[in-house]
Amino acid sequence: MLGPIEALVPRLAERFGKQVELAIEGGDLRVDVDLLRPIIRELGHVVRNAIDHGIEPADLRHGKPAAGQLTIRVAESGAGYQLEVADDGGGIDVDRVVAKARAKGLCSERELAGCSRDELLGLVFIEGLSTAETTSDVSGRGIGMSAVRNAVHGAGGTIRIHSELGRGTRIEITVPAHRAVACSTAA
């Protein structure tokens, strides 16, 4: 199922003039295709963002290998599946995310007050929010990360984002193997 993403990475790296090494862990795992297909389909948005916005060009990767590292992990747990996309790029500037959300009127000061850093990072999942200076056919339109979140939630899963400036970003997705189905019986 990850074949299209494997093909996408070198094309995007070349397009943006970056060196990117992709590692896939758990790619041979047998999964519930019907459950994970919608998420895998949208995972390309995370990969595009990592290459376009996260991983720096070789000359700007101070103290890091010239080639950016992009890792996709798929694992099965007793409760379901865990997917992770991690890069060793520049990370997400939380202050910039918050400033863009405010400027676009996507959240109020009241909503932002008291939010944790993780909650503020979660703003990237709001439809219409992008920190990109320019929009391209690859990224920057503010719809990709919300599409990923919607696919994950549609499968009954959760998504979390972890990022550290200068060190990279990690997106963690957990999807239960079995969704509870509410049934009612007529009396």
C-alpha positions in Angstrom: 0.0 0.0 0.0 3.0 2.3 0.5 4.2 1.9 -3.1 2.8 5.2 -4.3 4.5 7.0 -1.5 7.8 5.3 -2.2 7.6 6.6 -5.8 6.5 10.1 -4.7 9.5 10.8 -2.4 12.3 10.8 -5.0 10.1 12.8 -7.5 9.4 15.5 -4.9 13.0 15.6 -3.6 14.2 16.2 -7.1 11.6 18.8 -7.8 12.6 20.8 -4.7 16.3 20.2 -5.1 16.7 18.3 -1.9 18.3 15.0 -0.9 15.9 12.8 0.9 16.4 9.2 2.1 13.2 7.3 2.8 13.1 4.4 5.3 10.0 2.3 5.6 9.7 0.1 8.6 6.9 -2.5 8.7 6.1 -2.1 5.0 5.6 -5.9 4.8 3.1 -6.0 7.6 -0.3 -7.5 6.6 -3.0 -4.9 7.4 -6.7 -4.5 7.1 -6.7 -2.8 3.7 -10.3 -1.5 3.9 -9.5 0.2 7.3 -6.2 1.8 6.4 -6.6 2.6 2.7 -8.3 6.0 3.2 -5.5 7.0 5.7 -2.6 5.8 3.4 -4.2 7.6 0.5 -4.0 10.9 2.5 -0.6 10.2 4.0 0.9 11.6 0.9 0.0 15.1 2.3 2.2 14.5 5.3 5.1 13.3 3.0 4.7 16.4 0.7 4.8 18.7 3.7 7.9 17.0 5.1 9.8 17.4 1.8 8.5 20.8 0.8 8.4 22.6 4.2 10.3 20.4 6.7 13.5 19.0 5.2 16.0 21.7 4.4 18.2 21.8 1.3 21.6 20.3 1.9 23.4 23.6 2.3 21.0 24.6 5.1 21.2 21.3 7.1 23.7 22.6 9.6 25.1 19.8 11.7 22.9 17.2 10.0 23.6 14.8 7.1 23.2 16.4 3.7 20.3 14.1 2.9 17.1 14.6 4.9 15.8 11.5 6.7 12.1 10.6 6.2 10.8 7.5 8.0 7.5 5.8 7.7 6.7 3.2 10.3 3.7 0.8 10.4 3.2 -1.5 13.3 0.4 -3.6 14.7 -0.5 -3.5 18.3 -3.0 -5.5 20.2 -5.6 -2.8 19.8 -4.9 -1.9 16.2 -2.4 -0.2 14.0 0.2 2.6 14.6 1.5 4.6 11.7 4.3 7.2 12.1 5.8 9.7 9.6 8.9 11.4 10.9 11.5 13.7 9.4 14.7 15.3 10.6 13.9 18.7 9.1 13.5 22.1 10.6 10.4 21.4 12.6 7.3 23.4 13.0 7.4 27.0 14.3 4.5 27.0 16.7 4.5 30.8 17.0 4.2 31.0 13.2 1.3 28.5 13.2 -0.5 30.5 15.9 0.1 33.8 14.1 -1.3 32.4 10.8 -4.4 31.0 12.6 -5.0 34.4 14.2 -4.5 36.3 10.9 -6.9 34.0 9.1 -9.5 34.3 11.9 -9.5 30.5 12.3 -9.4 30.7 16.1 -10.0 33.3 18.7 -7.7 34.5 21.5 -10.1 32.9 23.9 -9.7 29.5 22.2 -5.9 29.9 22.2 -5.7 31.0 25.8 -4.3 28.2 28.0 -3.6 25.8 25.1 -0.6 23.5 25.6 2.2 23.4 23.0 0.8 20.1 21.6 -2.6 21.7 21.3 -1.1 24.7 19.4 0.7 22.3 17.1 -2.7 20.7 16.4 -3.8 23.9 14.7 -2.1 22.6 11.6 -5.1 20.2 11.2 -7.5 23.1 10.7 -8.8 23.3 7.2 -7.5 26.5 5.5 -4.4 26.9 7.6 -1.0 26.9 6.0 2.2 28.4 7.0 3.6 28.3 3.5 4.5 31.7 2.0 3.5 30.5 -1.5 0.9 28.0 -2.7 2.0 25.3 -5.2 0.4 22.3 -6.7 2.3 20.2 -4.1 1.4 22.0 -0.9 0.5 25.2 0.8 -3.2 25.3 0.3 -4.2 24.4 3.8 -6.2 21.3 3.0 -3.8 18.4 3.2 -3.4 18.0 7.0 -7.1 18.4 7.6 -7.7 15.7 5.0 -5.3 13.4 6.9 -7.1 14.2 10.2 -10.5 13.5 8.7 -9.4 10.1 7.3 -7.9 9.1 10.6 -11.0 10.2 12.6 -13.2 8.5 10.0 -11.4 5.2 10.9 -12.0 5.8 14.6 -8.4 6.7 15.1 -6.3 9.5 16.7 -3.6 11.7 15.3 -0.9 13.6 17.2 1.9 15.8 16.0 5.3 16.3 17.8 7.8 18.8 16.5 11.0 20.5 17.7 12.5 23.4 15.9 15.7 22.4 14.1 15.2 18.7 14.9 12.1 17.6 12.9 8.5 16.5 13.1 6.7 13.3 13.9 3.1 12.5 13.1 1.7 9.6 15.1 -1.5 7.9 14.0 -3.3 5.2 16.0 -6.2 3.3 14.4 -8.2 0.6 16.3 -8.5 -2.7 14.5 -12.2 -3.0 15.3 -14.6 -0.2 15.5 -17.5 -0.6 17.9 -20.8 -0.7 16.1 -23.9 0.6 17.9 -26.9 -1.7 17.4 -30.4 -1.3 18.5 -33.1 -3.9 18.7 -36.8 -3.3 18.4 -38.8 -4.5 21.4 
